[in-house]
């Protein structure tokens, strides 16, 4: 039997009721590790920000990158399988591109495109809970998103581009899909 850690009540929406130590460790290492690498590579951009912009960028990066991995974990998945209404609420509150655009004074048009496409795609994927093709649909919708994102060459700072791509994956594929084996 797999050893599991009980998740504190304040973190259940992020990690579920319980997590395996390995899934929790992978989530933390990925989030902090990629933040460290991106911070070094994009140091000039971070240094150009005001302190509050850096703080918001840091917090949103940790939230989104952590969700990229945590949303694929058994604990988080099961939590939202058991609470379908909470899944819809969790999707709806994800307005990070709009917050980033506002705080960093970047393009609201691009933020609205990323947010709108992600919301529509995630709602569509979520409608098909329990269907075997749900993962395939989510992968296709994410593939369209990332193709469009690169083809449009928005000219965003690298860190914002990474956050937007992680955001789309986190919601469309990571969160919209029930990752337990299902069949029609």
N, C-alpha and C positions, 0 to 999 in steps of 0.2 A: 504494500500500500504506500502511495506517495505521501510524504510528509507535507503538511500544509500549515500555513501561518494564518491565524485569524487577523483580519484587517480591522484596524480601528474604525469606529463608526464614521468619523469625519472623512475617511478616505475611501469608503465603500463605493461611491460613484465612480471612482477612478480605477479601483482594483478589485471590486466585488467583495463578497463576504469573506473569501479566503483565497490565498495565492500559494503556489509552491515557492519555496525559497529561490529556486533557479529562475523561474519566470520573473520574480521580483528583482533579482540581481541583474538579469539581462536588461530589464527595463531601465534600471538606474544607470548601469554602465553605458548603455546606448545613449541615453539622454545627456548625461554629464560628459561622456567621451566625445560625442559629436559636437556638443557645445564648446568644449575646450578646443577642438580642432578648428571649428568655424570661427571662434573668437580670435584665434591666432592668425588665420588666413585673411580674415576680414577686419583686422585690427584698426586699419585706417578709418573704415566706416564707423565702427563703434566709437572711436575717439572723436569723430565729428558730431556725435550726438550730445544733447544735454543729458544731465544725470537722470532725469525722470524718463527720458526716452530710452536710455540704456536699460533702466530698471524694467520698464514695460516690455521691451524687446527680450530681455533675459527671461522674465517670467512666462511670457507667451511662448518662447522657444522651448523652455522646459516642459510646459504643459503640452504643447503640440508634439514634440519629439517623444516625450514619454507615452503619449497616447498612441503613437504609431505602433509601438510594441505592446503596451498594456492592453489595447483593444483586441489584440490577437490572442491574449492569454485565456486559459480556460476559466479562471476566476471571474474576470471581467465579463467574458462572454456569457457565462452562466447567470451572473447577476442580472443582466439585461434580458436574457431569455425568460427568466422568472418574473420580470417586471416590464412587460411590453409598453406600458404607458410611460414609464420612466425613460425607456429608449427613445420615444418620440420627443419627450421634453429635453433630453440630453442632446439630441440632434439640433433641436430648435435654438438652444442657447449658444450654439457655436458661432459667434460673430467675430472671431479673432481677426480675419482680414480687414474688417471695417474698423476695428480698434487700432490695428497697426497703421492703417491709412491715416486715421485721424491724429494719432499721437506722433507718427513720424512724418506727417505731411507728405505722404506719397500719394500716388494716383488713386483717387476714389473710384474712377471708372474701372481700373484693373481689379481693385478690391471687390467691387460689386460683381464683376464678371466671375471671379474666383468663388466668391461666397454664393452667388446665385446658382451657378452651375453645380457646385458641390451640394447645396441644399436640395436642388431638384433631383440630382442623381442619387443622393442618399435616401431621400423620400421614396423614390422609385424602387431602389434596392430593398428598402425596409418593407415595402408593401408585399414583397414576395418571400417573407419569412416562411421557412419550411419547405421551400421549393429547391430542388436539386440544382437548378440553373442559376440560383441567386449569386453564387460566387463568380460564375462566368459572366453574368451581367455586370456585376461590380467591377470585375477586371476590365471588361470592355469599356465601361464608362470612365474608369480611371485612365485607361489607355488613350481614349479620345481627349481627356483633359490634359494629360501631360504632352501629347502631340501638339495640341492647340497652343498650349503654354509656350513650348519651344518654338513653334513655327511663327508665332506672333512676335517673338523677340521683344518683349516689353521693355527691356533696358533697365530693369530694376536692379538695385544692389543685390549681390549674391545671397546675402543672408535672408533677405525678404523673399527672393525666389525659392530658396530652400524651404523656408517656413510655409509658403503657399503650396508647394508640392507635397510636403509632409501633411499639411492640413487636408488636402484633397484625398491623399491616401488614407489618412487616419479615419476620416469620416466615410468616404465612399466604400472602401474595401474593408478597413479595419473595424469600423463600428457598424456600418449598415448590414454586414453579413453575419449570420449566425454560423459560427465556425465549427459547430458540432456537425457530425455527419447527419445529413437529412436526405430524404427522398420524396419524390412526388407521391 
